[in-house]
Amino acid sequence: MLKCLNAYMRVAIISDLHDNLTNLEKFLSWAKNHQVKKLLILGDTGSTATIKVIAANFTRPIFLILGNADYPNVNLLKKFTHLKIYHNLAKLNIAHKKIVLTHHPKDAKNLAATNQYNFIFYGHNHKPWIEQINKTILANPGTLAGMFTKATFAVWDTTTNKLELKILELI
């Protein structure tokens, strides 16, 4: 069963932060100034402390997939009721679109091949990427940490259905 969320908003998608608090602060400021309504996090966020910083400063709904570099103390995060944590995969309905969140590219490609989803967002390899496979848009927001490539994230405007990659240093 897909969870249905309110339609028509700006959604930010981040991945592979790896505890880079400087880039996180800049991103959170941008998200606040651009009225981001939901935050999708695709893993490798980092420590429990970093997740607390995100949840304390972004008080709208957050959907977080744990990546291979995440080992948070989930009990310490329970007070943040707007934060939903998933281990491998999350299936959501946002703006009447079927969405999947995962950390791993291979899982994302396999799910895209089923042609059952509108968007599949993944992380892990730090490579910002958007492609269409049949009716599914497969997207990696890159690495907010700026490891191996420039720091990037993605923004999806559900009103126009436009998905775009942003380079952190240019915002």
Secondary structure, DSSP 8 states (H G I E B T S, - for coil): --EEE-SS-EEEEE---TT-HHHHHHHHHHHHHTTEEEEEE-S----HHHHHHHHHH--S-EEEE--TT----GGGGTT-TTEEEESSEEEEEETTEEEEEES-HHHHHHHHTTT--SEEE--SS---EEEEETTEEEEE--BTT-SSS-BEEEEEETTTTEEEEEEGGG-
